[in-house]
């Protein structure tokens, strides 16, 4: 997938300055992206934190992330309803969040809905072009497992989303950050990436990840 991936993304906005958001910001800066990071607090209040934790990134407000080519949402999943859908309408968005009841507590929204967590987020962020990825790699692994293109031990990450062009654009970002991108297909296929799955629990090469995705698809079809 990465050999012909779209490389149109030039700037990345990251909503969330926790461990995952900060790790993604550092990798994105290292990969040469223009990176802006935001939280629920005003930009002025997180500017020092940004300088320390994510040097090279710029502190911004959540609204200012709309000026970037891609927005990565890396907040606690329980806060997803606090997101203003109007800020994401028409935009490419990456969901890195997970629903994991054993650690985050039971959340009725996700227990009573047959959809995947990312499909629920897409339903809230109406009009966005949402992609699920980066949820099946640890934040520390983002900074240790990246490899140059073509490396025999390069790790792969899956990309699920209902908009083909957005999946390809995000695949280009994954490649530039140092990982192979494997097309998982529609957003519903993100079920194979959720906590408890073999994909979530392990580190896989592109061929192995493709095999696991095919197996998951076959099980759903039965």
N, C-alpha and C positions, 0 to 999 in steps of 0.2 A: 504493500500500500504506500509506503513512504517514498518509493522511487519516483512516483508521479504525483505526490501529494502537493496540494496547493500551498504556496509559500507567501500568501498575500497578507498575512498578519504581520503588522509592524509594531503595534502597541498593545499592551496587555494591562487590564485593570483587575486588581484582586480585591475582592470584598471579604475582609477577614484577616486579622493579623495574628492569628494563633499559630500553632506549630506548622500546620499544613500550609496555610496562607503564606507564612514567612519563608518556608522552604521553597515553595513555588516561586515566590518573588526573587529569592536569591538565585535560583537556577535560571529564571527568565532573564535577569540582569546579566548573568554570566554568558547567556546565549546571545546577548546583544539586543534584546528587546527594550523598548521604552516602557518602563513599568511604573504604574501608579497603584498605590495601596490605600484602602479606605476601611474605616470601621464605622460604627454608629456615632462616633464622636467627631467633632469638627476637625478639619485637617490640621489646624494650628496646634491642637492638643496632642496629635500623634506624630508630629514632625520629628521630635527628638527620638522617639521610639523607632521611627522609620530609619533614621540615620544610624542608629545603633544595631538594630536587628536586620535591616535590609538595605545596607549601603548601596547607593546607586539608584534606588527606587525613590519615587516622589510621593509624599503624603498628599492625599486628595480627599474630597468629600465623596459620598456615595453617588451623588448626582453627577460629579465630574467624571466618573468612570464611563459615562455615556459617550465621552469623546474618544475612547479607545476602540480598537478594532475587535477586541475580545474581552469579555468579562468572566472571570473565574469566581464562583461563589463558594467560599470556604468558611462558612459560619456554622455554629451548632445547628443541626437539623431542626431542633425544636423551635427555632426562631424564624423559620422560613416564611411564616405568615406576616412577619414584620416587613418583608420586602415589598417595595412599592412596584407593582407590575408595570406602571407607566415608564419607569426608568429602564426597563428591559425590553419593551416592545420593539420589534423589528431588529433586535440585536442578537449576535452570536453569544451564547452563554454556556459555560462549562460548569456542570454540577459535580463537585467532588465529595458531596456529603453522603453519609451512610446512616441507615436506621439500624441500630444495634441495641436492642432492648436490654440485654444483660449488663451493658455498661451505661447506657443512656436513660434507662427506665422505659416502661411501656408508654407508648404514645398512641392514643386512640385513632388518630388520623391514619396511621399506617397499619394498625392492627385490623381495622374494619374495612379496608379498601383492598380489592384484589390487584390493583395496579402496583407496579414497582414504585419505589420511592421517587425516582426521577420523573416518572410519569405524573406523579402527584405534584411535584414541583413545577413541571411544565404546565399542568392545569392551572396552577396559581399564577405563574408568570405568562399569562396569555399573550400571545403575539411574539414571544421570544423564540429563537431557534436554539433549543437546548440540546446539549450533548453531555453524555455521561462518560467520564474518564478520570484518571488520577485518583479514583476512590479505592483502587485495589493495589496500592503501593504505599508503604509507610512513609511518613514525612522524612525520616532520616535516610531512607533508601533513595529518595529523590536526589539526595546530595552525595550518595556513595555508589549507586548502581548505574549511573549514566556512563555510556561508552560512545566512542566515535562510530559513525556510520560504517557498517561492514564488519565490525568487531564480532568475532565468533561467539563471544559470551554476552552479546548485547541483549538486554531484557526487553520484553515486549509489553505494551499496554493496549488494551482494547478500547475502541471508540464506538459508542452506540448513540444513535440520534435519528430523527425522522427527516432531517434535511441533508441531502447528499452533499451539497456544496460546503455546508458547515462542517460535516464530518471530515471532509478532505482538508479543509483549512486547519482544523484542530490537529489532524494527523501530521500536518507540516510542522506545527508547534511541537508536538511530541518528538518528532524526529530531530528537530533542532535542539531540544533539551537533552537529547542523548539516548532516546529509546526508540525501538521499532513500534510502529502503529499497526494494529490489526483491526480491520473493519468488522464490527460485530453486527452491523445492520441497524434496524429500527430501535428506537428508544426502549421498547418493551424487551429487547434482547439483553438489556442491562441487568435483567434478573440474574443472569449467569455471572455477574460481577459483584453481586451483593455479599455481605458477610455470611460466612458459613459455606460458601462455595469453594470448589477446588481452585478456581481462578483467584479468588480473594485471598485464599490462605497461602498461596505459593508464589514463587518467582518463575516465570516461564519464558522460553524462547518464542519467537514468532510462529514456527511450525507447531510447537506444542500448544500454544494459546489458540491457534486456529483450530486444532483438533478438539480442544475442550469446548470451544464455542459451537462447533459442528455437533458434538455430542449433546450439548444442552439444547440446541435447536431441534434435534431429532427426538429428544425426550418430550419436548413440548408438543411436537406434531403427533405423537402417539395418542 
